[in-house]
Amino acid sequence: QVHLEESGGGLVQAGGSLSLSCTASGSIHSIIAIGWYRQAPGQERELVATVNRGGATNYEDSVKGRFTISRGDTQNTVYLQMNSLKVEDTAVYYCNARGYAGSSVFDSWGQGTQVTVSS
């Protein structure tokens, strides 16, 4: 079983910055991709940013140039630096990781962390 532990988030004024981190633990053989999704009230969960094992990143258009995703030295940790935050960035942010644990494929989610941007 793969567990994702998230930290960070909170309340910030528009234009401010926050950072999120997520660490995957368990019997992980390799991570194919790890990243962040978000879900605002009444909306579907959407991709924010991901990074694959080769280091390639993918960002949702509205966060390009403002958010930066990076991996830690252990490769099981991912960070999301969020700058120039907007009210519309308010959502619950979820960490997601996909990869191999033993001979099985996993696709795991964290419990989510609230990011609230006030005007």
Backbone torsions as a table, in degrees:
resi	resn	phi	psi	omega
1	GLN	NA	136.6	-179.4
2	VAL	-106.9	129.9	-179.5
3	HIS	-113.8	137.0	177.2
4	LEU	-113.4	124.3	179.5
5	GLU	-109.7	118.3	-178.8
6	GLU	-103.1	151.2	172.6
7	SER	-148.4	161.8	-177.9
8	GLY	103.3	-162.7	-176.7
9	GLY	83.8	-173.3	180.0
10	GLY	130.5	-157.1	-176.4
11	LEU	-112.1	133.8	179.8
12	VAL	-147.6	153.2	176.2
13	GLN	-79.6	155.0	177.2
14	ALA	-55.2	136.8	-176.6
15	GLY	93.8	-11.6	-179.0
16	GLY	-84.3	-173.3	-176.5
17	SER	-130.9	150.1	172.8
18	LEU	-143.9	158.0	174.5
19	SER	-131.2	145.9	177.8
20	LEU	-120.2	149.2	172.6
21	SER	-136.5	154.4	-178.5
22	CYS	-146.6	131.4	177.4
23	THR	-122.5	128.4	178.1
24	ALA	-95.3	136.6	179.0
25	SER	-137.0	160.7	-178.2
26	GLY	128.1	-166.7	-177.7
27	SER	-83.0	65.9	-175.3
28	ILE	-89.4	125.4	174.4
29	HIS	-87.8	-46.3	176.8
30	SER	-160.1	151.7	177.0
31	ILE	-107.8	124.7	178.9
32	ILE	-78.4	-43.7	179.9
33	ALA	-155.2	148.0	178.2
34	ILE	-144.3	144.1	-178.3
35	GLY	-179.6	-159.9	-171.4
36	TRP	-128.2	140.4	172.4
37	TYR	-126.1	164.7	177.3
38	ARG	-142.9	155.4	178.8
39	GLN	-140.4	117.9	176.1
40	ALA	-91.1	158.3	-179.5
41	PRO	-55.4	129.7	178.0
42	GLY	76.6	4.6	-179.1
43	GLN	-119.8	163.7	177.5
44	GLU	-79.2	156.7	176.4
45	ARG	-67.9	136.8	-178.5
46	GLU	-131.9	153.0	177.7
47	LEU	-68.8	138.7	172.9
48	VAL	-105.4	-57.2	-179.3
49	ALA	-163.3	141.7	175.3
50	THR	-136.3	160.1	174.0
51	VAL	-136.8	135.3	-178.3
52	ASN	-97.9	178.3	-173.9
53	ARG	-67.8	-16.8	175.8
54	GLY	-87.4	-5.0	179.3
55	GLY	95.0	-1.8	179.4
56	ALA	-73.0	138.3	-178.1
57	THR	-111.8	156.2	178.7
58	ASN	-140.6	129.6	-177.7
59	TYR	-124.5	146.7	169.9
60	GLU	-68.5	143.2	-171.8
61	ASP	-55.8	-39.4	-173.1
62	SER	-71.5	-13.9	-178.9
63	VAL	-106.5	-5.6	-179.8
64	LYS	-59.7	134.3	-179.0
65	GLY	85.7	-12.3	-179.8
66	ARG	-114.6	-35.9	-178.8
67	PHE	-107.4	146.7	176.4
68	THR	-133.4	125.6	177.2
69	ILE	-101.7	141.7	178.5
70	SER	-150.0	158.1	179.5
71	ARG	-107.8	149.4	177.1
72	GLY	-79.5	177.4	-178.2
73	ASP	-62.7	-31.0	-177.1
74	THR	-81.2	-8.9	-178.3
75	GLN	70.3	-12.2	177.1
76	ASN	-94.5	1.6	-179.8
77	THR	-117.7	139.4	178.2
78	VAL	-131.9	143.9	179.9
79	TYR	-120.3	151.1	173.4
80	LEU	-131.6	110.6	175.4
81	GLN	-93.2	122.8	-176.2
82	MET	-116.3	114.9	179.5
83	ASN	-114.9	163.8	178.5
84	SER	49.7	47.7	-176.0
85	LEU	-64.2	145.3	179.9
86	LYS	-117.6	159.3	178.8
87	VAL	-55.9	-37.4	-178.0
88	GLU	-71.5	-4.6	173.6
89	ASP	-82.2	-7.1	179.9
90	THR	-61.2	124.8	-177.7
91	ALA	-177.9	171.7	166.5
92	VAL	-88.6	126.6	-178.4
93	TYR	-101.5	129.4	-177.1
94	TYR	-116.9	135.3	172.7
95	CYS	-86.1	140.8	177.6
96	ASN	-133.9	139.3	176.0
97	ALA	-137.3	138.2	176.6
98	ARG	-126.5	139.7	179.6
99	GLY	176.6	-152.1	-177.3
100	TYR	-120.1	132.9	174.4
101	ALA	-124.1	106.2	-172.5
102	GLY	66.1	-127.1	178.9
103	SER	-99.1	6.3	-176.3
104	SER	-107.3	152.4	173.7
105	VAL	-90.5	139.3	175.5
106	PHE	-123.2	154.0	176.1
107	ASP	-144.5	95.4	-169.2
108	SER	-114.3	151.4	179.9
109	TRP	-123.7	145.6	170.5
110	GLY	-80.4	176.4	-177.3
111	GLN	-79.6	-15.8	178.5
112	GLY	99.0	148.2	176.7
113	THR	-136.2	137.3	-174.3
114	GLN	-81.4	132.4	171.0
115	VAL	-119.6	121.7	179.9
116	THR	-123.7	124.3	179.7
117	VAL	-112.8	120.1	-178.5
118	SER	-98.1	153.1	-178.3
119	SER	-86.2	NA	NA
